[in-house]
Amino acid sequence: MSDGSGRTTFADGYVVPIAGLLALLFALMAGLTARRALTGDPADVVLPVACLLAAVAALRVRQRYAAD
């Protein structure tokens, strides 16, 4: 089942809300681990930065599917 855009119509209703929730979850995880990263070892910065990048990637996916 396709609508001509190359995506299946089944995914249209689920991608935007799930990507939004994932972005919120990753941003929350980045915020919760930021204090430990700022006061701890410099290697502890990797986790909040990775969560932040994942949140941005989820937002980009959400924007891509919400625009159509």
C-alpha positions in Angstrom: 0.0 0.0 0.0 1.6 3.2 -1.2 0.4 6.7 -1.8 2.9 7.5 -4.6 5.5 9.1 -2.3 7.5 6.0 -1.8 6.4 5.5 1.8 3.8 3.1 3.0 0.6 4.7 4.3 0.7 2.5 7.4 3.7 4.4 8.8 2.3 7.9 8.3 0.1 7.8 11.4 2.8 6.4 13.7 6.2 8.0 12.7 5.5 11.6 13.9 4.2 10.8 17.4 6.8 8.1 18.1 9.7 10.3 16.8 8.4 13.1 19.0 8.3 10.9 22.1 11.8 9.6 21.3 13.1 13.1 20.9 11.6 14.1 24.3 13.0 11.0 25.9 16.5 11.6 24.6 16.4 15.3 25.6 15.3 14.3 29.1 18.1 11.7 29.3 20.6 14.4 28.2 19.4 16.8 30.8 19.5 14.2 33.6 23.1 13.2 32.8 24.4 16.8 32.3 25.2 17.5 35.9 27.3 14.3 36.2 29.1 15.3 33.0 29.9 18.8 34.2 31.2 17.8 37.6 32.8 14.5 36.7 35.4 13.1 34.5 35.7 14.6 31.0 34.8 11.2 29.6 31.4 11.5 31.2 30.5 14.1 28.6 30.0 11.5 25.9 26.6 10.2 27.2 24.8 13.6 27.3 26.2 14.6 23.9 25.1 11.3 22.4 21.6 11.7 23.9 21.5 15.2 22.5 22.5 14.1 19.1 19.9 11.3 19.2 17.2 13.9 20.2 18.1 16.1 17.3 18.1 13.2 14.9 14.6 12.1 16.1 13.4 15.7 15.7 14.7 15.8 12.1 12.9 12.5 11.3 9.7 13.9 12.9 10.0 17.1 10.8 10.5 15.1 7.6 7.4 13.1 8.1 5.3 15.9 9.5 6.0 18.1 6.5 4.2 15.7 4.1 
